[in-house]
Amino acid sequence: MARPAASAPASGGEAFSPACAIPAHRGSDRRERRSSASGKNRRGPCNLGRGALEHLRHGRSSPGTRRGDVDGRLDPSAGSFDLIMRIPATIATDQPVLIFGGPYGNLEATRAVLDDARRLDIPPERIVCTGDVVAYCADPVATIDVIRESAIHVVMGNCEESLASGAGDCGCGFEPGSSCDRLSAAWYAFADGLVDADRRAWMANLPRRIDIVLGGIRLAVVHGGLNDINVFNFATTPAAAKLAELSAAGVDGIVGGHCGLPFTQSIEGFLWHNPGVVGLPANDGTPRVWYSILTPSASGLRIAHRALEYGHAGAAAKMRAAGLPEGYADALEQGLWPSCDVLPAAECAARGVPLEAGEILCRPQWRAVALDPARDPRVEHHWPDSHGRPGARGTAKFEDPAWTAAGEPRAEVALTALRTLWVNTGTLCNIECRNCYIESSPRNDRLAYFRLDDLRDYLDEIDRLRAPTDEIGFTGGEPFMNPDFLAMIELCLSRSFRVLVLTNAMRPMRRLEKELLSVVRRLGGILLMRVSLDHYTRERHDEERGLGAFDAAIDGLKWLARSGLTVSVAGRSIGTESDAEARLGYARLFAKHGLPIDPADPAALVIFPEMDGTRDVPEISEGCWSRLGMSPDSVMCASSRMVVKRRGSERPAVVACTLLPYDEAFEIGGTLAAASGPVRLNHPNCAQFCVLGGASCSGH
């Protein structure tokens, strides 16, 4: 359906008020100022021809138009155009994009966010700044230079617009005479005296809008709003005003900056996202600053709001030395803004409430919307929940990623060091267990066979990151069903990794006996074979895995031991049997068959907790660590990640845990660097298996 032209009503009497982000020219064509209810707003002309928005939405030029160059400008010499605006530059990718706002002349924070991008393996072409490179802090020139040298994308902010044109104030949109207006005069004069003509020319040529297409989802990145560069769009700004821009923009969502507070919300199915700024804290009582990472997935768009710690004390000291307003220097250290003049009531009430990093999944989509003044648009606040207040929603268990149902901060686990990389070789298995953790079977191919080339890419990344990874673990399904499996073992051993294989030791392994021994004898190294033996009795094991499975597993174990390979066993805690009783039973079994396995060694005999999907499982909050006498460092996701290849996906993905290969909430990146962030324990398995069950799949 084509979007209507600016002057034409939609069919059915729907009235549209088209808005656009990019005027025809910058520099000498200064945006006019005009008064508005929120202060001085700056607008750019917009005159879209009929159908132009539809073509923008789908990433192609309208008839009589053509795409601009890399910064989104049109070449007037190329021919006539039916648009007075620029066609926005477009970043099209299926990889994560990092977005941040407001460097504000804070050199330390700017370097920190760019360092984070490098650590996460996000290149400059997938980084966007929403503008206001220069503002409150003490290093305007150095910050401009760092941003320019980084070659990232930058949208023009009102500060760039003002400095580029030699305006007398920052054009922030503050009410005349307000505290913010008075405070801004000092830092603007400071920056205005330092920024030279070359840097102003760079500012003048920044685009006012950049579009990002992530997995088919199109987002317009602007500074304040589409029409007004300096409009304040907060989470609680009336949704009708934002919906008018979203509906007319020809995109699935808008990414804006300017207001300084990060949030993500849906308005009638459209997305409005603010990544926050790195130049000042988010008025939450902490010195942290904020940015976001947007990652396309099969289920939609994953948005991670990330907190950033940096050398704020040094940045504040520079501000004081430069004689800049003390209130903003204090803000860098205390996390509280010197004035809340611009804030709506709800944002004022949230002052000093610490934000918690969070991640949400949404699927925004453009559609024609009737702008009905008699009805408030439907709004879903994704993050933060009620401005970071715990327990405000009364959610069910394991629903809110940041808070438990009781209103406590949900526990999260930081990746202290990537010691073990797990590889799910595919979910196909030669048998179908009654209570398989990931429902493997001869028919379940939800996870496709992982390939040798994919593994090589991740091992190469381990080398590039200089990660302390010393163990590669293989699980499935049954790994020996994967046609690349022996080659993957060979690759890992050749690179001196310790290799741990989880197998049922049945026919798929036995048919490759000679080939497996050939690899081991040729390369040496450490190969650990962990065989699944759910119980030390035939009856209980076969009840779980099928008639004859016990005898086949015992035969496979005995062959491995005779062949000189290091073997261990993975059992399960069944019924009311205690750990000591289980180990005694396995000890009798190992002695009977002459298996060199120490049943008292928890690495040689791993007894996993039984998983019951019907059980009411307690959630794990941050307070649980001290109550349980545990450290988050002891949990599996503190030292491991798993790579999987989903059926139909072009590329593998990194997930947090071996037990959660299907839950996309635990898919945390496409690369190991991107998946290095903390993991929130927002799943019953986190409680049953890892925290309360005390289990880990690793061989360490």
Stockholm file with secondary structure:
# STOCKHOLM 1.0

chainA/1-700         MARPAASAPASGGEAFSPACAIPAHRGSDRRERRSSASGKNRRGPCNLGRGALEHLRHGRSSPGTRRGDVDGRLDPSAGSFDLIMRIPATIATDQPVLIFGGPYGNLEATRAVLDDARRLDIPPERIVCTGDVVAYCADPVATIDVIRESAIHVVMGNCEESLASGAGDCGCGFEPGSSCDRLSAAWYAFADGLVDADRRAWMANLPRRIDIVLGGIRLAVVHGGLNDINVFNFATTPAAAKLAELSAAGVDGIVGGHCGLPFTQSIEGFLWHNPGVVGLPANDGTPRVWYSILTPSASGLRIAHRALEYGHAGAAAKMRAAGLPEGYADALEQGLWPSCDVLPAAECAARGVPLEAGEILCRPQWRAVALDPARDPRVEHHWPDSHGRPGARGTAKFEDPAWTAAGEPRAEVALTALRTLWVNTGTLCNIECRNCYIESSPRNDRLAYFRLDDLRDYLDEIDRLRAPTDEIGFTGGEPFMNPDFLAMIELCLSRSFRVLVLTNAMRPMRRLEKELLSVVRRLGGILLMRVSLDHYTRERHDEERGLGAFDAAIDGLKWLARSGLTVSVAGRSIGTESDAEARLGYARLFAKHGLPIDPADPAALVIFPEMDGTRDVPEISEGCWSRLGMSPDSVMCASSRMVVKRRGSERPAVVACTLLPYDEAFEIGGTLAAASGPVRLNHPNCAQFCVLGGASCSGH
#=GR chainA/1-700 SS CCCCCTTSCCGGGCCCCCCCSCCSCCTTSCCCEEEETTEEEEBCCCCCCTTHHHHHHTTSCCTTCCCCCTTSCCCGGGCCCSCSSCCCEEEEESSCEEEEBCCTTCHHHHHHHHHHHHHTTCCGGGEEECSCCSSSSSCHHHHHHHHHHHTCEECCCHHHHHHHHTCSSCCCCCCTTSHHHHHHHHHHHHHHTTCCHHHHHHHHTCCSCEEEEETTEEEEECSSCSSBTTCCCCTTSCHHHHHHHHHHTTSSEEECCSSCCCEEEEETTEEEEECCBSSSCCSSSSSCEEEEEEEEETTEEEEEEEEECCCHHHHHHHHHHTTCCHHHHHHHHHCCCSCCTTCCHHHHHTTTCCCCCEEEEECCCCCCCCCCTTSCCCEEEEESGGGGCTTSSCCCTTTSSSBCTTSCBBCEECCCCCCEEEEECCSBCSSCCTTCTTCCBSSCCSBCCCCHHHHHHHHHHHHHHTCCCCEEEEESSCGGGSTTHHHHHHHHHHTTCEEEEEECCSHHHHTTHHHHHHHHHHHCSCEEEEEECCCSSHHHHHHHHCTTHHHHHHHHHHHHHHTTCEEEEEEECCTTCCHHHHHHHHHHHHHHHTCCCCTTCTTTEEEECCCCTTSCCCCCBTTHHHHHTCCGGGSGGGTEEEEECBTTCSSCEEESCTTCSSCGGGEEESSTTTTCSCEECCSHHIIIIIISSCCCCSCC
#=GC SS_cons         CCCCCTTSCCGGGCCCCCCCSCCSCCTTSCCCEEEETTEEEEBCCCCCCTTHHHHHHTTSCCTTCCCCCTTSCCCGGGCCCSCSSCCCEEEEESSCEEEEBCCTTCHHHHHHHHHHHHHTTCCGGGEEECSCCSSSSSCHHHHHHHHHHHTCEECCCHHHHHHHHTCSSCCCCCCTTSHHHHHHHHHHHHHHTTCCHHHHHHHHTCCSCEEEEETTEEEEECSSCSSBTTCCCCTTSCHHHHHHHHHHTTSSEEECCSSCCCEEEEETTEEEEECCBSSSCCSSSSSCEEEEEEEEETTEEEEEEEEECCCHHHHHHHHHHTTCCHHHHHHHHHCCCSCCTTCCHHHHHTTTCCCCCEEEEECCCCCCCCCCTTSCCCEEEEESGGGGCTTSSCCCTTTSSSBCTTSCBBCEECCCCCCEEEEECCSBCSSCCTTCTTCCBSSCCSBCCCCHHHHHHHHHHHHHHTCCCCEEEEESSCGGGSTTHHHHHHHHHHTTCEEEEEECCSHHHHTTHHHHHHHHHHHCSCEEEEEECCCSSHHHHHHHHCTTHHHHHHHHHHHHHHTTCEEEEEEECCTTCCHHHHHHHHHHHHHHHTCCCCTTCTTTEEEECCCCTTSCCCCCBTTHHHHHTCCGGGSGGGTEEEEECBTTCSSCEEESCTTCSSCGGGEEESSTTTTCSCEECCSHHIIIIIISSCCCCSCC
//
